[in-house]
Every structure is written in C-alpha cells, then in structure tokens.
Amino acid sequence: MLALRLARGTRPLVLARRAAVAAAAGGTGFLLLATLGHATAHPTDSGQAAVRLLWCLAPLAATAQLAVAVARTDPAARLQRGMAAAGLGPFRLTLLAAVSTALTGVLGAVAALLVFLRLRGGLGAAPWPKVATELLGAGHPLPIAGTTLLLALVPLVMAGATALALRPREAPPAPTPAPSEAEPDDGADGAPRTAPAAPSGLPWGIALTAVGLTVETYAGRGAATGSGLLPLPGRLVGSPPGVLAGWALSAVGLVLAGPGLVHLCGRLLCAGRPGALRLLAGRVLQEEARRIGRPIGVLCAVASGGYAAMKVFRAAPLETFGPLTAVGAAVVLGCVLASALAAGLESRAARADATAALRRLGAPAALLRRAATLRAATLVLVLAPLTWGVAELATVPLVR
C-alpha cells in the first residue's frame, strides 16, 4: 500500500521512467509468451524452443538493468530521514523499492499478456494470420502453469536485481592518501587534494575483450557453412555457439572496462595544465566513473554487438529479420539507452550540493553547461571509435 501511495504522489518525470520500465517488462514478457506459443505449436521441436528461450535472456537482463537504474533515481529511495522517522530502516527501504519494481513489472506483464492474446485471436478478436500462426502458435491452447511462470519471471527478476543492487552496505573506511598521490590544490591555502582512485576493472575488461575476439576468430572459421546449432531468430543462416560465446565475452569485457574508460577520459581532460573548464569536466568524470561507467559500458557493448550483427546480416546470403527479432532488439536498445540516461540523472542528483556550492561561489551557469557538453563530447570521441573497432574485429572472421 505504501508503494502505491508513493507512486500516486510522484512527479510526471518519475512516472515516465516507471512507464519505460513497464514497457520493457511488457516487451520481454511478450517474447517469453511467444516462445511458449511456438513451443505449443511445435511440440516435437524442443531444441528450437530452447534456443528461443535462451535468446530471451538478453532482453530480460536489459530490463533488469533498467529497473535497477530507475530504482536508484527514485525520489522515495532518497527519503531516508523521513522514512526512518516512520519506522522504515535501510532494509525496509530496499524491500519497498523491490516491491515498487515488482508492481511495475506486473503491470507490464499483464499488458504483454493482453496483447499476446489479442494477436492470437483471443478476447473476441480475429487473429493475425501470419503472425499468429507462425510465431505465436494460434489455435493451440496455452498451459496455464507455463504462462503464469513465464509472466512471473520478469517481475521477480526485476525485483531481485533491485533488492540486490540497493541492499544496505557498510561504507568502507576512507583510505589515507599517500604523499605521492596528493596533488597540490589550486586554492590559496595550498592544502593537498587527492584525485579519485581509478576503477580496477579496465585491465580485466581489455583481457576479456581480447579473449572474446580470439575465440570468435577461431570459431568463425566454420560459420559460413551454417551449422544451425544456435541460429539467430528470424534468420536462416546458422551461428556456431563459439561465435556467440566470443561475442558474449567481448560484451562482458566492454562492460567491465566501462568505469575505467570513463575515468581515463577524465584523466585525459585533466592532462597537462588544464583550465577551469577542463579541470571541472575531468574531475567530474573521474568522480562519477563508477556510477556512470557500467551503464555506458553496457551501451557500448550493445552498440558493438548491434553493428556487428547488422554487418553479418548484410553479408549473409539470406537476410531476414522476423518481428520477434525486431521486438527483442528494440527492448534491449531502449533499455540500455534509458539506463544510461537514468545513470546520468543519478549522477546529476549526486552532484547537486557541489553544483549549488559552485553557483554560490560565483561560477556562471554557462561554465557548468560547457563542462557538461565537454564531458559528453569527450566520452563520444573516445568510446565511439573503440566500440566501432571492437565491432569491426568481431565481424572480420564472419564476413571474409
């Protein structure tokens, strides 16, 4: 009941973010129901049903990431003093966030069920001939237990991911900076100031990306024969599992390297003798590398995989995209874009006090806007070529 009351009293922007989560949950739920419908229409083809179910993991993971990103920016999660006075401690706040996320997921799952039944010819409507027969298994009854389980899977995964990400943690003690790590401050007092520590995932991310590209190169030697062991939905040309494993390793490597790459962009801006604009933009990137680096890494991984898949499809003898492929791609791409925007909003809210202090000290608003533009431009200039390079290397063994 408290989650519903908080939802009713939120601002339109917060409701829009929750509507995006509900839409993502609905798209993922529709893909799961389509997999179930295809399995009921083809009971002897269990392998194809398992492959379709495996391909639903990507939209499910993207939806869970979006749910966590939106839960972090929820104003109710920051009302700790008022909630503590009402008897809600950190654990109950986490439970409240998980319940709110689950309710949003249930709303999307119900909408997905209504659309699915409508396309199959249920609810008193005529079925769509081609879509309902070939993809949704029209004319075959759906098992109630399987339908309920698949629909409940999406909100449960979203709620579990939210509870895991927002669980209370003990703040680690602040390390004492070494004299070599201290940088002289530009202020009049000359007090030492330490630069933010670099995230430790950059070497591991680079190593995983290199391993993934290597695995894909060796596995892609037999990709042109179309083994059909793990075909892409909506495509007639088979894809060897080793190629997909290499893509997965490369994607995980980009995600792990995301915070380190963002921190590296900040260090590049602060290199040499920076002025006020470069110093402000670089230090913000270094401070927020851990918060915005992971969603940006996921965005780079999805962009790299999408570009590589488009290039492979164009080079294939038969290139056909099915409706379910389009729905899955739209869900994944929309979720990662919305997650990156939500991470940016969270970073902006976390810097609200520092921004207000700068304004009180006389910093013009134009300077802050130029610093934000410089940060975005630096991220694009550094990460876009890297993403394109990984995608090109991933497609070399498949299109040659």
Secondary structure as UniProt FT lines:
FT   HELIX           2..8
FT   HELIX           12..41
FT   TURN            43..44
FT   HELIX           46..55
FT   HELIX           57..72
FT   HELIX           75..78
FT   HELIX           80..85
FT   TURN            86..87
FT   HELIX           90..120
FT   TURN            123..124
FT   HELIX           129..130
FT   HELIX           131..135
FT   TURN            138..139
FT   HELIX           144..165
FT   HELIX           179..181
FT   STRAND          182..184
FT   TURN            188..189
FT   STRAND          192..194
FT   HELIX           202..219
FT   HELIX           220..225
FT   TURN            233..234
FT   HELIX           241..269
FT   HELIX           276..287
FT   HELIX           289..315
FT   HELIX           323..350
FT   HELIX           352..360
FT   TURN            361..362
FT   HELIX           365..399
//
